[in-house]
Amino acid sequence: MSKTTYEEATHANKLLYTDVQPYEIIEKRTACKILIREMDAELDPEWKMDFIPGGFVGHVANNRTQQYSYTSNESYPVKAIRLDKRGNWKDKHGNKYSLSIKPYKFYDYNF
């Protein structure tokens, strides 16, 4: 899978260890600064967790098959992310983002 370029990106997904939170790109200010806003993501009600008890707590076997629907939410604040000298997109708190052509949400039930 190839990396999404700045020019083709429409979303920036926040990387939270194993979890991912979707953001939409509001404006590309410069080649090193993008304005983004968080999106709402609703888990598909048809998706059922395949939980296998055991170990410390258990294991969700179908963790990677989660499906979400995404909607913009203008009530969320707009914030900036910037390209650092290592080529990573980060906000002012140091959180990393991955540019994408679509929103992506993932909650790691096995963490």
MARKELO-113880 format. One record per residue (C-alpha): residue number from 0; residue in three letters; x, y, z. Coordinates in pm, whole numbers, plus 50000, padded with zeros to 5 digits. Each point is the difference from the previous one (the first is absolute). Last residue first. Example, Ala and Ser with C-alpha at 12.3 -4.5 7.8 and 13.67 -1.06 7.14 Angstrom:
2
+------+--------+-------+-------+-------+
! doza ! lumlum !     x !     y !     z !
+------+--------+-------+-------+-------+
!    1 !    ser ! 51367 ! 49894 ! 50714 !
!    0 !    ala ! 49863 ! 49656 ! 50066 !
+------+--------+-------+-------+-------+
This chain:
111
+------+--------+-------+-------+-------+
! doza ! lumlum !     x !     y !     z !
+------+--------+-------+-------+-------+
!  110 !    phe ! 49481 ! 49613 ! 52384 !
!  109 !    asn ! 49779 ! 49735 ! 49841 !
!  108 !    tyr ! 49693 ! 50221 ! 49947 !
!  107 !    asp ! 50209 ! 50226 ! 49778 !
!  106 !    tyr ! 49769 ! 50275 ! 49878 !
!  105 !    phe ! 50051 ! 50096 ! 49638 !
!  104 !    lys ! 49867 ! 50295 ! 49805 !
!  103 !    tyr ! 50103 ! 50097 ! 49647 !
!  102 !    pro ! 49898 ! 50296 ! 49786 !
!  101 !    lys ! 50078 ! 49986 ! 49629 !
!  100 !    ile ! 50271 ! 50130 ! 49764 !
!   99 !    ser ! 50257 ! 49982 ! 50278 !
!   98 !    leu ! 50264 ! 50200 ! 50188 !
!   97 !    ser ! 50131 ! 49837 ! 50318 !
!   96 !    tyr ! 50000 ! 50202 ! 50319 !
!   95 !    lys ! 50234 ! 50005 ! 50301 !
!   94 !    asn ! 49925 ! 50162 ! 50338 !
!   93 !    gly ! 50282 ! 50234 ! 50112 !
!   92 !    his ! 49780 ! 50238 ! 50201 !
!   91 !    lys ! 50020 ! 50276 ! 49737 !
!   90 !    asp ! 49867 ! 49760 ! 49735 !
!   89 !    lys ! 50221 ! 49770 ! 49796 !
!   88 !    trp ! 50052 ! 49892 ! 49636 !
!   87 !    asn ! 50325 ! 49803 ! 49968 !
!   86 !    gly ! 50265 ! 50069 ! 49733 !
!   85 !    arg ! 50304 ! 49994 ! 50231 !
!   84 !    lys ! 50029 ! 50381 ! 49995 !
!   83 !    asp ! 49643 ! 50036 ! 50126 !
!   82 !    leu ! 49690 ! 50051 ! 49785 !
!   81 !    arg ! 49738 ! 50198 ! 50186 !
!   80 !    ile ! 49652 ! 49934 ! 50132 !
!   79 !    ala ! 49753 ! 50275 ! 50075 !
!   78 !    lys ! 49672 ! 49990 ! 50185 !
!   77 !    val ! 49633 ! 50057 ! 49919 !
!   76 !    pro ! 49768 ! 49953 ! 50296 !
!   75 !    tyr ! 49717 ! 49747 ! 49992 !
!   74 !    ser ! 49650 ! 50145 ! 49957 !
!   73 !    glu ! 50030 ! 49965 ! 49621 !
!   72 !    asn ! 49956 ! 49623 ! 50021 !
!   71 !    ser ! 50075 ! 49813 ! 49680 !
!   70 !    thr ! 49862 ! 49649 ! 49978 !
!   69 !    tyr ! 50160 ! 49656 ! 49979 !
!   68 !    ser ! 49851 ! 49651 ! 49993 !
!   67 !    tyr ! 50212 ! 49728 ! 50158 !
!   66 !    gln ! 50094 ! 49640 ! 49926 !
!   65 !    gln ! 50205 ! 49778 ! 50234 !
!   64 !    thr ! 50159 ! 49696 ! 49831 !
!   63 !    arg ! 50343 ! 50036 ! 50168 !
!   62 !    asn ! 49875 ! 49895 ! 50347 !
!   61 !    asn ! 49845 ! 49676 ! 49871 !
!   60 !    ala ! 50166 ! 49769 ! 50257 !
!   59 !    val ! 49932 ! 50221 ! 50303 !
!   58 !    his ! 50216 ! 49844 ! 50274 !
!   57 !    gly ! 49951 ! 49931 ! 50368 !
!   56 !    val ! 50060 ! 50143 ! 50345 !
!   55 !    phe ! 50342 ! 49889 ! 50128 !
!   54 !    gly ! 50006 ! 49681 ! 49795 !
!   53 !    gly ! 49661 ! 49863 ! 49905 !
!   52 !    pro ! 49665 ! 50102 ! 49858 !
!   51 !    ile ! 49958 ! 50024 ! 49621 !
!   50 !    phe ! 49799 ! 50301 ! 49890 !
!   49 !    asp ! 49871 ! 50017 ! 49642 !
!   48 !    met ! 49860 ! 50356 ! 50016 !
!   47 !    lys ! 49697 ! 50052 ! 49781 !
!   46 !    trp ! 49996 ! 50246 ! 49712 !
!   45 !    glu ! 49643 ! 50057 ! 49874 !
!   44 !    pro ! 49970 ! 50317 ! 50213 !
!   43 !    asp ! 50280 ! 50157 ! 49790 !
!   42 !    leu ! 50213 ! 50205 ! 50242 !
!   41 !    glu ! 49931 ! 50372 ! 49978 !
!   40 !    ala ! 50281 ! 50245 ! 49924 !
!   39 !    asp ! 49963 ! 50373 ! 50058 !
!   38 !    met ! 50273 ! 50209 ! 49839 !
!   37 !    glu ! 50279 ! 50212 ! 50152 !
!   36 !    arg ! 50095 ! 50323 ! 49823 !
!   35 !    ile ! 50318 ! 50081 ! 49806 !
!   34 !    leu ! 50205 ! 50303 ! 49888 !
!   33 !    ile ! 50318 ! 49909 ! 49812 !
!   32 !    lys ! 50350 ! 50152 ! 50022 !
!   31 !    cys ! 50327 ! 49900 ! 49831 !
!   30 !    ala ! 49917 ! 50035 ! 49629 !
!   29 !    thr ! 49797 ! 50306 ! 50095 !
!   28 !    arg ! 49644 ! 50073 ! 50118 !
!   27 !    lys ! 49836 ! 49674 ! 49893 !
!   26 !    glu ! 49648 ! 50052 ! 50128 !
!   25 !    ile ! 49725 ! 49799 ! 50171 !
!   24 !    ile ! 50165 ! 49658 ! 49991 !
!   23 !    glu ! 49774 ! 49748 ! 50168 !
!   22 !    tyr ! 50102 ! 49814 ! 50315 !
!   21 !    pro ! 49961 ! 49631 ! 50086 !
!   20 !    gln ! 50122 ! 49841 ! 50329 !
!   19 !    val ! 50236 ! 49698 ! 50001 !
!   18 !    asp ! 50073 ! 49759 ! 50288 !
!   17 !    thr ! 50318 ! 49787 ! 50024 !
!   16 !    tyr ! 50226 ! 50274 ! 50141 !
!   15 !    leu ! 49771 ! 50300 ! 49943 !
!   14 !    leu ! 50052 ! 50093 ! 49634 !
!   13 !    lys ! 49776 ! 50287 ! 49890 !
!   12 !    asn ! 49866 ! 49953 ! 49646 !
!   11 !    ala ! 50042 ! 50293 ! 49762 !
!   10 !    his ! 49746 ! 50023 ! 49719 !
!    9 !    thr ! 49969 ! 50137 ! 49645 !
!    8 !    ala ! 50352 ! 49912 ! 49886 !
!    7 !    glu ! 50078 ! 50008 ! 49625 !
!    6 !    glu ! 50245 ! 50294 ! 50002 !
!    5 !    tyr ! 50167 ! 49912 ! 50330 !
!    4 !    thr ! 50077 ! 49651 ! 49874 !
!    3 !    thr ! 49847 ! 49678 ! 50127 !
!    2 !    lys ! 50260 ! 49731 ! 50073 !
!    1 !    ser ! 49989 ! 49694 ! 49777 !
!    0 !    met ! 49855 ! 49664 ! 50100 !
+------+--------+-------+-------+-------+
